[in-house]
Amino acid sequence: MTVVITGVAIAFCLLDHAHYAAIRRKIRAADEALGGVADPEVPDPPPLDPRGHTAVFVVGLSRSGGGPAYLTFGTDPIEELTNIAKNIYREFPHNIFFTSKAHFRT
């Protein structure tokens, strides 16, 4: 019985490893396809108005598109995102948040 349980655990680990290897290949291909795209330079960006309407984009990697970038680390992503949102709200009270998630077919 121990051999069967150990075999199932090893098989699961091998499948998991193969799955994440495929994800890494797809992310690498996406990075290569999009890596050459440079953000356009804005020679004289307008000043940020904290009282104006503000779009907040929640992304995994910031390219700092002209506004402030916020970074956090923690064990609970929802708690960290909530803390960042509170800080952004204090600085830019008229905001709306946009988020996205990358989905890959396997």
C-alpha positions in Angstrom: 0.0 0.0 0.0 2.9 2.4 0.8 4.3 1.8 -2.7 1.0 2.7 -4.3 0.6 5.9 -2.2 4.2 6.9 -2.9 3.8 6.2 -6.6 0.6 8.4 -6.8 2.4 11.2 -5.0 5.4 11.0 -7.4 3.1 10.9 -10.4 1.3 14.0 -9.1 4.6 15.8 -8.6 5.7 14.9 -12.2 2.4 16.1 -13.7 2.6 19.3 -11.6 6.2 19.9 -12.8 5.2 19.3 -16.4 2.3 21.7 -16.1 4.4 24.5 -14.8 7.1 23.9 -17.4 4.5 24.4 -20.0 3.3 27.6 -18.3 7.0 28.9 -18.2 7.3 28.2 -22.0 4.1 30.1 -22.7 5.2 33.1 -20.6 8.6 33.1 -22.2 6.9 33.1 -25.7 4.7 35.9 -24.6 7.6 37.9 -23.3 9.5 37.4 -26.5 6.5 38.5 -28.6 5.8 41.5 -26.4 9.3 42.3 -25.1 10.3 44.6 -28.0 7.3 46.8 -27.5 8.5 50.0 -25.8 6.3 52.4 -24.0 6.2 55.7 -25.9 8.1 58.5 -24.3 6.0 61.5 -23.1 8.2 64.5 -23.4 6.3 66.7 -21.0 3.7 64.8 -19.0 1.0 66.8 -17.3 1.2 67.0 -13.5 -1.0 64.6 -11.6 -4.0 66.1 -10.0 -5.0 64.2 -6.8 -8.5 65.8 -7.0 -9.1 64.6 -10.6 -10.5 61.3 -11.7 -7.9 58.6 -11.6 -7.6 55.2 -13.2 -5.7 52.6 -11.1 -4.3 49.6 -13.0 -3.4 46.6 -10.8 -0.6 44.7 -12.5 2.0 42.1 -11.6 4.8 44.1 -13.0 4.9 47.9 -13.3 6.4 49.7 -16.2 5.7 52.9 -14.3 3.6 54.6 -17.0 3.9 58.1 -15.7 2.2 57.7 -12.3 3.4 56.5 -8.9 4.1 52.8 -8.6 3.2 50.9 -5.4 5.0 47.8 -4.2 4.1 45.4 -1.4 5.1 42.0 -0.1 3.1 39.8 2.2 1.6 36.4 2.7 -2.0 37.4 2.0 -2.5 39.0 -1.4 -6.0 40.3 -0.7 -4.8 42.0 2.5 -1.9 43.6 0.7 -4.0 44.8 -2.2 -6.5 46.2 0.3 -3.8 48.1 2.1 -2.4 49.5 -1.2 -6.0 50.5 -2.3 -6.5 52.4 1.0 -3.2 54.3 0.4 -4.1 55.1 -3.1 -7.5 56.3 -2.0 -6.0 58.7 0.5 -3.8 60.2 -2.3 -6.3 60.0 -5.1 -9.9 59.9 -3.7 -11.7 59.9 -7.1 -10.4 56.6 -8.5 -11.5 53.5 -10.2 -9.5 50.2 -10.2 -8.9 48.0 -13.2 -7.4 44.5 -12.8 -6.8 41.6 -15.2 -5.5 38.1 -15.0 -3.5 36.2 -17.7 -5.1 33.0 -18.7 -3.2 30.3 -20.7 -4.6 27.2 -22.4 -2.8 24.1 -21.5 
